[in-house]
Amino acid sequence: MPKMKTRRCAAKRFKVRSSGTVKCKHAKRRHLLEHKTRKMKRQARGSDSVDPRDVHRVYGQLPYA
């Protein structure tokens, strides 16, 4: 049986923590920042967790995570 391939786009966007939760970045921080409020930009810093209902999709794309 050949090795399964990892979806490279998912590998660049998600990391699996030791607890099993999946880490990702917040949305809306790339461009067009001048019209977004200071609060929105501040709250989008750092990392976020993928919703537990969607974690199985990420694991399907990262077979060795």
VEXKEKE-471612 format. One record per residue (C-alpha): x, y, z; residue in three letters; residue number from 1. Coordinates in pm, whole numbers, plus 50000, padded with zeros to 5 digits. Each point is the difference from the previous one (the first is absolute). Example, Ala and Ser with C-alpha at 12.3 -4.5 7.8 and 13.67 -1.06 7.14 Angstrom:
% VEXKEKE-471612
+-------+-------+-------+--------+-----+
:     u :     v :     w : residu : num :
+-------+-------+-------+--------+-----+
: 51230 : 49550 : 50780 :    ala :   1 :
: 50137 : 50344 : 49934 :    ser :   2 :
+-------+-------+-------+--------+-----+
% end
This chain:
% VEXKEKE-471612
+-------+-------+-------+--------+-----+
:     u :     v :     w : residu : num :
+-------+-------+-------+--------+-----+
: 50000 : 50000 : 50000 :    met :   1 :
: 50154 : 50336 : 49902 :    pro :   2 :
: 50030 : 50286 : 50241 :    lys :   3 :
: 49711 : 50246 : 50010 :    met :   4 :
: 50072 : 50349 : 49876 :    lys :   5 :
: 49951 : 50302 : 50221 :    thr :   6 :
: 49802 : 50289 : 49856 :    arg :   7 :
: 50270 : 50265 : 49988 :    arg :   8 :
: 49753 : 50289 : 50014 :    cys :   9 :
: 49863 : 49863 : 50329 :    ala :  10 :
: 50349 : 49933 : 50138 :    ala :  11 :
: 50086 : 50367 : 49953 :    lys :  12 :
: 49684 : 50126 : 50168 :    arg :  13 :
: 49950 : 49765 : 50297 :    phe :  14 :
: 50210 : 49858 : 50282 :    lys :  15 :
: 49886 : 49730 : 50241 :    val :  16 :
: 50064 : 50072 : 50366 :    arg :  17 :
: 50106 : 49731 : 50245 :    ser :  18 :
: 49649 : 50000 : 50148 :    ser :  19 :
: 49857 : 49909 : 49659 :    gly :  20 :
: 49840 : 50334 : 49924 :    thr :  21 :
: 50086 : 50166 : 49671 :    val :  22 :
: 50159 : 50344 : 49992 :    lys :  23 :
: 49933 : 50248 : 49720 :    cys :  24 :
: 50025 : 50372 : 49934 :    lys :  25 :
: 49720 : 50252 : 50021 :    his :  26 :
: 49836 : 50120 : 49681 :    ala :  27 :
: 49987 : 50357 : 49866 :    lys :  28 :
: 50359 : 50101 : 50076 :    arg :  29 :
: 50159 : 49996 : 49654 :    arg :  30 :
: 49892 : 50310 : 49808 :    his :  31 :
: 49750 : 50287 : 49993 :    leu :  32 :
: 50080 : 50075 : 50364 :    leu :  33 :
: 49944 : 50376 : 49982 :    glu :  34 :
: 49620 : 49976 : 50026 :    his :  35 :
: 49995 : 49737 : 50274 :    lys :  36 :
: 49969 : 50115 : 50357 :    thr :  37 :
: 50291 : 49996 : 50240 :    arg :  38 :
: 49811 : 49753 : 50218 :    lys :  39 :
: 49946 : 49757 : 49712 :    met :  40 :
: 50367 : 50008 : 49905 :    lys :  41 :
: 50114 : 49961 : 50359 :    arg :  42 :
: 49773 : 49703 : 50067 :    gln :  43 :
: 50119 : 49828 : 49682 :    ala :  44 :
: 50359 : 49979 : 50127 :    arg :  45 :
: 50151 : 49677 : 50118 :    gly :  46 :
: 49856 : 49657 : 49939 :    ser :  47 :
: 49658 : 49843 : 50017 :    asp :  48 :
: 49867 : 49646 : 50026 :    ser :  49 :
: 49805 : 49822 : 49730 :    val :  50 :
: 49640 : 49933 : 50100 :    asp :  51 :
: 49962 : 49647 : 50142 :    pro :  52 :
: 49738 : 49922 : 49734 :    arg :  53 :
: 50259 : 50061 : 49726 :    asp :  54 :
: 50304 : 49830 : 50154 :    val :  55 :
: 49927 : 49669 : 49826 :    his :  56 :
: 50032 : 50175 : 49663 :    arg :  57 :
: 50345 : 50131 : 50088 :    val :  58 :
: 50111 : 49658 : 50122 :    tyr :  59 :
: 49883 : 49853 : 49669 :    gly :  60 :
: 50237 : 50233 : 49817 :    gln :  61 :
: 50289 : 49943 : 50243 :    leu :  62 :
: 50026 : 49620 : 50026 :    pro :  63 :
: 50319 : 50001 : 50209 :    tyr :  64 :
: 49911 : 50283 : 50238 :    ala :  65 :
+-------+-------+-------+--------+-----+
% end
